[in-house]
């Protein structure tokens, strides 16, 4: 699950509440301490809480008791479209290379 997919699981409006810690995603929906996706007005579901837990009053083992629902993956960058000019240049270079390859092979 990517961070943008994780954000959809914020515990609001009946949606499940998921949090990520050290790359693991936990389902905290059933916990009354995560009602509405909010924990103690300090932490919010749908986020990676790895850094925030470093200063939390409890240990990471508390979070690790919740069901694991997946792994946090890096967002894949959107593919950059090749501009029309680049595509034309690539086509011309390919045509020239093929012309010389055919001509020289005779």
N, C-alpha and C positions, 0 to 999 in steps of 0.2 A: 504494500500500500504506500502510495506517495504522500507527501505532506499535504497536498491539495485534497487528496481523497480522505486523509485523516481528518482534515478540517470539517468535513461534512458530518462527522460523528461527534457532534458537540454537545449531545445530551439535551438539546432544546427541542420543544415541540414534539416530544415523543421519539426523537431520534436516539439511537444508542450513544453512550458516552465512552469514547476510547481515548486513551492517553498513550504516548510513546515514551519509553525510557531505555536509553542505551540500545536503540534499534529494535526493541521489542514493543509490540502494541498490545495493550491490556484493555479488557472490557471492564469498566468501573460502573456500568449502568446500574447494577443491583445494589450498590452501596448507598445507604442513606446519606453518607458524607459527601456524595457527589450528586446530590439532587439538582436536577436542571442543568447538569454539566458544570456546576460550580462547586469548588471545594474550599470552604473556609474563606470565601471572597479573595483567595490568593492564587488559586490555580484553576484553569479552565480546560475542560475536555476538548478534544480536537486538536491538541497541541503536543509537541515534543517537550516533555518536562525534564529532560536529562539535566540541564543546567540548573533549573529551579530546585530540583531535589537535593542538590549539593548543599543548599542552605535550609532544607526542610527540617523540622524538629524530630522527624522519625526517619528510620533507616529505609533504604531501598527495598528491603525484604518485605515491608508492608505492601508495597505496590506489587511485588512479585507473587503475592497470594491470589491476585485476580486472574481470571482466565486469560490466556494468551490467544489473541485472534489473528496475529500475523507479525510480519517484519516491516519495518520502515525502510523504504527504498528511496534512493535519490531520484529527484525529478529528472527525466530525460529532456535535454534541451530540444526545443522544437526545431525540426529540420529547416534550414535556411533555404528559401526558394532560390533557384538559379535564375538570375535575371536573363531577359531575352538576349541581351548583348553577349553575355557570357556563353549562352547556349549557341548562339550564332558563331562565335569565335571558336568554340570547341568543335562545331560541325565543320568549319572551314579547315582547321588544323587537321582533323581526321581525314577529310577529303584529300588534302595535299599529301599527307603521309601515305594514304592508300594509293594515290596516283603514282608517287615515286616508287613505292614498293612493287607495284605492278609493272611499271616501266623498266625498272632496274632488273626485274626477274626474267625479262625476255632475252 
